[in-house]
Amino acid sequence: MSVHRIYNFSAGPAVLPLPVLEEAQRDLIALPGVGMSVMEISHRSKPFDAILENAEADMRLLAGIPDNYKILFLQGGASTQFSMVPMNLLTAGATADYILTGDWGKKALKEAKKVGKTTVAASTEPTNFDHIPAQDALTLTPGAAYVHMTSNNTIHGTEWHHLPSVGDAPLVCDTSSNMFSRPIDVAKYGLIYAGAQKNLGPSGVTVVIIREDLLARSADALPTMLNYKVHAENGSRYNTPPAFGIYILGLVLKWLKGVGGLAAIEAINIRKADTLYAELDRTEFWRPHARTDARSRMNITFRLPSEELENAFAKAATAAGFDGLKGHRSVGGMRASIYNAFPEEGITALVEFMREFERKNG
Ligand SMILES: *Cc1c(COP(=O)(O)O)cnc(C)c1O
């Protein structure tokens, strides 16, 4: 049976690698050597131990995660991390600095404000989050509990291509939409988190990578399920973890290793993004939102000369088998999300479609 898959530009949940879906389909009813599906076995069984341990080992291998970092597989999405980060790390009397480069960062700040003292170290909102602040635009609090940033701004289509220098404060990063799209120097961070459903797997599993010494800040008074130390001490199995999500995440990591790792996927991601940006820069018809030096390789946002043309483009694109190109309302226009699993031939096909659309409407 041959199945027709269309080009999926969704911002998330998003396209997964076909070999991952095929393997999951093959083994859905019975894992090899187990005779039961991953959804039907105990999370404390040997087969599940192996699934979780392999996922963790592959993550450590791919990103070179140092031994003094714990990897947690949690639930509740990146949005729950907006609360867990301050509840665990924002100690009494201290201040947390937030660098606002998009709507997700604003949501993270909103939750932190409920917990303790915060400041906005910088915000690019006055220009509708079209760039990343320069180092000298940051106002950092000496002795801050942590500095929070969003490495890739899914909605506005900007991405950090350097790390801010934050002194001794732990850097906390929401990497939901570009984790493992490029090499990452984990040692530069105190905590990294990502909802899996953009670049790592299905929704329902959230990855948290935390430097061990920070676990000392998690107070016993916290709700148990919102306490990093509890999850770390229990190997992400204080309660039932998102088993199916961890299984698929493991398959995605195995696929990434097969591609050649993070440097190899970065080269592919640069090629894909460059091809699309080159088309957007070719004529005045297309109007990319992000400033050149802040362009995201994952979410490419652009407008057309009028809303009428944008609606016509969205409609024609859907009819031609390009799904999910309509942009988020805070930017308008179009957004092409081209995560790790998005195939290169889909970029070529989109560029051809754009040329034809411009020829007819430009
Ligand atoms: C999608 C997204 C979120 C929200 O993720 P959930 O898992 O739905 O809570 C947070 N931050 C960023 C950068 C995102 O792209």
The ligand as a MOL file (V3000), in Angstrom:
LIG
                    3D

  0  0  0     0  0            999 V3000
M  V30 BEGIN CTAB
M  V30 COUNTS 15 15 0 0 0
M  V30 BEGIN ATOM
M  V30 1 C 4.9890 25.7990 21.1830 0
M  V30 2 C 5.8660 26.5210 22.1140 0
M  V30 3 C 5.5870 26.5760 23.4860 0
M  V30 4 C 4.3660 25.9490 24.0970 0
M  V30 5 O 4.4980 24.5780 24.1260 0
M  V30 6 P 3.4010 23.6140 24.8080 0
M  V30 7 O 4.1260 22.3030 24.8190 0
M  V30 8 O 2.1960 23.6370 23.9190 0
M  V30 9 O 3.0990 24.1210 26.1560 0
M  V30 10 C 6.4790 27.2410 24.2980 0
M  V30 11 N 7.5710 27.8250 23.7970 0
M  V30 12 C 7.8660 27.7970 22.4840 0
M  V30 13 C 9.1130 28.4760 21.9790 0
M  V30 14 C 7.0260 27.1480 21.5980 0
M  V30 15 O 7.3120 27.1120 20.2950 0
M  V30 END ATOM
M  V30 BEGIN BOND
M  V30 1 1 1 2
M  V30 2 1 2 3
M  V30 3 2 2 14
M  V30 4 1 3 4
M  V30 5 2 3 10
M  V30 6 1 4 5
M  V30 7 1 5 6
M  V30 8 2 6 7
M  V30 9 1 6 8
M  V30 10 1 6 9
M  V30 11 1 10 11
M  V30 12 2 11 12
M  V30 13 1 12 13
M  V30 14 1 12 14
M  V30 15 1 14 15
M  V30 END BOND
M  V30 END CTAB
M  END
